[in-house]
C-alpha cells in the first residue's frame, strides 16, 4: 500500500508541476481534472485538490473544486494535455490541509 501511495504522490506532484491534466476513476465515476495541490488533510489522508469543469465531470456534477482521497483513486493517468491558469478560488495555503506536499 505504501509503495502505491508513494508512486501516486510522485506522479500527482509531477502533474501539478507540469500542469498536466489527470484522468482517473473515483467512486465509480471517471474524472479529468486540473491538479493544483497535493497534501494531507486534517484526517491524515493523502489527497489531491483539483478543479474540474462540467464538460469533463461525470453526470450532472457542477464545475468547481474538489479534494480526492488517494485511497479512492484508481487507474490514474497523466494526460498530454495541459492547463495554463490557476482557477478562481485557488488557495495555495488551503486550510483543509495539515501538510502540503506540492502546489502550483
C-alpha positions in Angstrom: 0.0 0.0 0.0 2.7 2.5 1.0 4.6 1.9 -2.3 1.4 2.6 -4.3 0.8 5.9 -2.4 4.5 6.9 -2.8 4.2 6.3 -6.6 0.9 8.2 -6.7 2.3 11.1 -4.8 5.3 11.3 -7.2 3.0 11.1 -10.3 0.5 13.7 -9.0 3.2 16.1 -7.9 4.7 15.8 -11.4 1.3 16.6 -12.9 0.9 19.7 -10.6 4.4 21.0 -11.5 3.9 20.4 -15.3 0.2 21.5 -15.2 -0.9 18.2 -16.8 -4.5 17.1 -16.8 -5.1 13.9 -14.9 -7.7 11.2 -15.6 -8.8 8.7 -13.0 -11.7 6.7 -11.6 -13.2 7.8 -8.3 -16.1 6.1 -6.5 -17.3 4.6 -9.8 -17.0 7.7 -11.9 -14.4 8.8 -14.3 -12.8 12.3 -13.9 -10.5 14.5 -15.8 -9.2 17.3 -13.6 -6.7 20.1 -13.3 -4.5 19.3 -10.3 -3.5 22.3 -8.2 -2.4 20.9 -4.8 -1.3 17.6 -3.2 -1.2 17.2 0.5 -2.6 15.6 3.7 -6.0 16.7 5.1 -7.0 17.1 8.8 -7.9 13.3 8.9 -4.3 12.4 7.9 -5.4 11.2 4.5 -3.3 11.9 1.4 -5.4 13.9 -1.1 -5.4 15.9 -4.3 -7.2 19.2 -4.6 -8.2 19.8 -8.2 -10.5 21.8 -10.4 -12.9 20.1 -12.8 -15.2 21.6 -15.3 -18.7 20.4 -16.1 -17.7 19.4 -19.6 -15.2 16.8 -18.1 -17.2 15.9 -15.0 -19.3 12.8 -14.6 -23.1 13.1 -14.7 -24.6 16.4 -13.6 -21.7 17.4 -11.5 -21.1 21.2 -11.4 -17.7 22.7 -12.2 -15.6 23.5 -9.2 -13.1 22.5 -6.6 -12.9 19.0 -5.1 -10.5 17.1 -2.9 -9.9 13.5 -4.0 -8.6 10.9 -1.5 -5.7 8.9 -2.8 -7.3 5.8 -1.3 -10.3 6.1 -3.6 -8.4 7.0 -6.8 -7.9 4.2 -9.4 -6.5 3.9 -12.9 -4.7 7.3 -12.6 -3.2 8.6 -15.9 -1.4 11.8 -16.6 -2.6 13.2 -19.9 -0.6 15.0 -22.5 -3.0 18.0 -22.3 -2.0 20.9 -20.1 -3.9 23.7 -18.4 -2.5 27.2 -18.3 -4.0 29.1 -15.5 -4.9 28.8 -11.8 -8.7 28.5 -11.3 -10.8 31.1 -9.4 -10.8 30.5 -5.7 -7.5 28.6 -5.6 -5.8 28.9 -2.2 -2.2 27.7 -2.2 -2.3 27.6 1.6 -5.5 25.5 1.7 -6.8 25.5 5.3 -8.2 22.0 4.9 -4.7 20.6 4.8 -2.4 19.7 7.6 0.6 19.4 5.3 1.1 20.4 1.6 3.5 18.3 -0.5 3.2 20.1 -3.8 1.3 23.1 -5.2 1.1 25.4 -8.1 
